[in-house]
Amino acid sequence: MSSFSGPLAEELQCSICLNVFTDPVSTPCGHNFCKTCLNKYWDNSQICNCPYCKEIFNQRPDLKINTTLRELVDHYKKKSAEKKPDVLCDYCEKRKLKALKSCLVCQSSYCETHLERHFKVAGLKKHKLMDPVSNLEDYICQKHERPLELFCRDDQICLCLMCTVTDHKSHNTVPIEEESEKKK
């Protein structure tokens, strides 16, 4: 998932992996994806269509890197890395310390002191911790307000556990980490 935020980041984000583009390519209908993501999508699909608008292509398009978009992504990544502020602890009152982890269940970021409870309290030990991010809402299901923990291979999107019970009941889903490792 993308560590960038803002309107430009959304335009530079692959709708399959939800990260900023890597080797961006364009479909004949004009939508952009990471080359690897689109190839894997088509490899796992019975028809060759656009993952975004579902336009069907008679034959699999020959994908070429969109060099203009790649240069824009590279420039954006460089600028974002230069001005990326530290994520601060949501619970420090006087002097805000740098967060070590963000919790998807609590939807908060924690410094070393405030994070301790997540390792000691039984109910908190099961919470999903991740490296600190300022845009925690991007990791939460908009429909169910729960952490995005699964990846639907049928629809190529991230899901929460509730999504698998409702809209994606019979779909092929795997933990996000498993899919992420597979794509590396």
C-alpha positions in Angstrom: 0.0 0.0 0.0 1.1 3.5 -0.7 3.0 5.5 1.8 2.3 8.7 -0.1 -0.8 10.8 0.4 -2.7 13.6 -1.4 -4.5 13.9 -4.7 -1.4 13.5 -6.9 -0.5 10.2 -5.1 -4.0 8.8 -5.9 -3.3 9.6 -9.6 0.0 7.8 -9.4 -1.4 4.7 -7.6 -2.0 1.4 -9.2 -5.6 0.3 -8.5 -4.4 -3.4 -8.3 -1.6 -3.3 -5.7 -2.6 0.2 -4.3 1.1 1.3 -4.4 2.6 4.1 -6.4 3.3 2.7 -9.9 6.3 0.5 -10.7 7.0 0.4 -14.4 3.6 1.9 -15.3 1.8 0.7 -18.5 -1.4 1.9 -20.1 -4.2 -0.2 -21.5 -5.8 0.6 -24.8 -8.7 2.2 -22.9 -6.3 4.6 -21.2 -6.1 3.2 -17.7 -2.7 2.8 -16.0 -1.3 -0.1 -13.9 2.1 -1.5 -12.8 3.3 -3.7 -15.6 3.8 -6.7 -13.2 0.3 -6.2 -11.7 -1.4 -6.1 -15.0 0.4 -9.1 -16.4 -0.4 -11.2 -13.3 -4.1 -10.0 -13.5 -4.3 -11.2 -17.1 -2.4 -14.4 -16.3 -5.0 -15.3 -13.7 -8.0 -14.2 -15.7 -9.9 -16.1 -18.4 -10.6 -13.0 -20.4 -8.3 -10.1 -21.3 -10.0 -7.0 -19.9 -9.2 -3.8 -18.1 -9.2 -4.4 -14.4 -10.6 -0.9 -13.9 -13.4 -0.4 -16.4 -13.7 -4.0 -17.5 -13.4 -3.2 -21.3 -12.6 -6.5 -23.1 -9.6 -6.7 -25.5 -9.8 -9.2 -28.3 -6.1 -10.1 -27.9 -3.7 -9.4 -25.1 -2.1 -5.9 -25.7 1.7 -5.6 -26.0 2.6 -3.6 -22.9 5.2 -0.8 -23.2 6.4 1.2 -20.2 4.7 4.7 -20.1 8.0 6.6 -19.8 6.3 10.0 -19.2 4.3 8.5 -16.3 7.4 6.7 -14.9 9.4 9.9 -14.9 6.5 11.7 -13.1 6.4 8.8 -10.5 10.2 9.0 -10.0 10.1 12.7 -9.5 7.1 12.4 -7.1 8.8 9.7 -5.1 12.0 11.8 -4.8 10.1 14.9 -3.6 7.9 12.9 -1.2 11.0 11.2 0.4 12.6 14.7 0.9 9.6 16.2 2.7 8.2 13.1 4.4 7.5 14.1 8.0 7.8 11.7 11.0 4.6 10.1 12.1 4.0 11.1 15.8 2.5 9.2 18.7 -1.3 10.0 19.0 -1.1 9.5 22.8 1.9 11.7 23.9 0.4 14.8 25.5 3.2 17.3 26.1 6.1 16.5 23.7 4.9 14.2 20.8 7.4 11.4 20.2 8.1 9.6 17.0 5.7 6.7 16.5 7.2 3.2 16.2 4.0 1.4 15.0 0.5 2.2 13.9 -2.4 -0.1 14.9 -5.0 -0.8 12.3 -7.6 -1.8 14.9 -7.2 1.2 17.2 -6.4 3.4 14.1 -3.7 5.2 16.1 0.1 5.5 16.1 2.2 4.8 19.1 5.7 5.7 20.5 7.7 3.0 22.4 6.1 3.8 25.7 2.5 3.8 24.5 3.0 0.8 22.3 3.9 -1.4 25.3 0.3 -2.2 26.1 -0.1 -3.9 22.7 2.5 -6.4 23.8 1.2 -6.9 27.4 -2.6 -6.7 27.3 -4.2 -10.0 26.0 -6.9 -8.3 23.9 -4.4 -5.9 22.3 -1.9 -8.6 21.4 -4.1 -9.7 18.5 -4.2 -6.2 17.0 -2.7 -5.6 13.6 0.5 -3.5 13.9 2.4 -2.0 11.0 5.2 0.5 10.4 3.9 4.0 11.2 1.8 5.7 8.5 0.1 9.1 8.6 -2.7 7.9 6.3 -4.2 5.0 8.4 -7.6 5.5 6.8 -6.1 4.0 3.5 -5.7 0.7 5.3 -9.2 0.5 6.6 -12.3 -0.9 4.7 -14.5 2.0 3.8 -17.6 -0.1 4.0 -17.0 -2.0 7.3 -14.4 0.2 9.0 -12.2 -2.7 9.7 -8.5 -3.4 8.8 -7.8 -4.4 5.2 -6.2 -7.8 5.9 -7.0 -9.9 2.8 -6.5 -9.7 -0.9 -9.2 -11.0 -3.4 -7.5 -12.6 -6.3 -10.7 -12.7 -8.3 -11.3 -8.9 -8.1 -7.7 -7.9 -7.4 -8.6 -5.7 -4.4 -7.8 -5.6 -0.7 -10.6 -6.6 1.7 -11.5 -6.8 5.4 -12.8 -10.0 7.0 -16.4 -8.8 6.7 -16.1 -8.4 3.0 -15.3 -12.1 2.6 -18.6 -12.9 4.4 -20.7 -10.5 2.2 -19.6 -9.4 -1.3 -16.6 -11.8 -1.8 -18.1 -15.0 -0.2 -16.9 -17.6 -2.7 -13.9 -15.7 -4.0 -10.3 -16.7 -3.8 -8.8 -14.6 -1.0 -5.4 -14.7 0.7 -3.7 -12.7 3.4 -2.3 -9.4 2.0 1.2 -10.3 3.2 1.0 -13.6 1.1 0.0 -11.7 -2.0 2.6 -9.0 -1.4 5.4 -11.6 -1.2 4.1 -13.3 -4.3 4.3 -10.0 -6.3 7.9 -9.3 -5.2 
